Amino acid sequence: MALERVLRTLRLLADEPDGLTLSQLMAQMEAPKTSVHSLLQGLAAANYVQRHDSLYRLGPESFVLGAALVAARSLTIVATPYLREARAQSGETVLLAVIDRIAGRLTYTQILESHKPVRYAVPVGTTRPLFATSAGRVLLAFQDEGWRREYLKTADVRAMTDKSVTDRRQLARIIERIRTTGHGVTIGEVTPDVAGFAAPIFEPSGQVNAALIIAAPLERGRAVAERLTGIVIQIAAQLSQALGYRAESLPTPQLLNGKQ
């Protein structure tokens, strides 16, 4: 119980950078004054909390601890159980992609293949152009507007299949729509017989450097596109929260007909 209160106190203060009064902490923790005051004194003695007039704020040791925890948490380590859950729910291959802004491409850094005999398979380390893939478009959608505009102006948008979108204005509209819907879908645009469903992974700062993808053989993916889209949005949101993203709301499924 004591450890739970310590963690609860630190989380409350982390959510309120300007600080909280003793009365506010008592109310939010639903604990008596003597208990909360004693807890704060102990945390202040260890420099995890600092008092400024009537306000309590996080102290330097809290930030040292937070930095150490962030450094220890590799995206791959945190993501693994979520990729497994996405594969279990979808029955399809699940991938993690990260953006390379210099090359204007993405790289698949983690892949859990479907257990089905016919499945999407690609080696870890494979790269793809951002404009063409579901994950690449998701990554583009959540980049700085100026960088995104420059990319769309200068990128080599050569078709990869006869269904690839190469018109720059159309791509800009697709990417803008992804910012609203919170997901991207491609049907045979990168590989003729593959459907891809992707959603952004948010870091604590709100930045997006990675995306979650579910990839399936085209006809199988097309048949259950809405379900796979819902799964990838939900799991990506859960992974974002596990990484420390604390936005009031994450993208929720807003499904659109046709290619996205």
Sequence and secondary structure as in RCSB ss.txt:
>XXXX:A:sequence
MALERVLRTLRLLADEPDGLTLSQLMAQMEAPKTSVHSLLQGLAAANYVQRHDSLYRLGPESFVLGAALVAARSL
TIVATPYLREARAQSGETVLLAVIDRIAGRLTYTQILESHKPVRYAVPVGTTRPLFATSAGRVLLAFQDEGWRRE
YLKTADVRAMTDKSVTDRRQLARIIERIRTTGHGVTIGEVTPDVAGFAAPIFEPSGQVNAALIIAAPLERGRAVA
ERLTGIVIQIAAQLSQALGYRAESLPTPQLLNGKQ
>XXXX:A:secstr
 HHHHHHHHHHHHHH TT EEHHHHHHHHT  HHHHHHHHHHHHHTTSEEEETTEEEE HHHHHHHHHHHHH  H
HHHHHHHHHHHHHHH SEEEEEEEETTTTEEEEEEEE  SSSS     TT EEETTTSHHHHHHHHTS HHHHHH
HHHHS    SSTT    HHHHHHHHHHHHHHS EEEESSSSTTEEEEEEEEE TTS EEEEEEEEEEHHHHHHTH
HHHHHHHHHHHHHHHHHTT   S        SS  
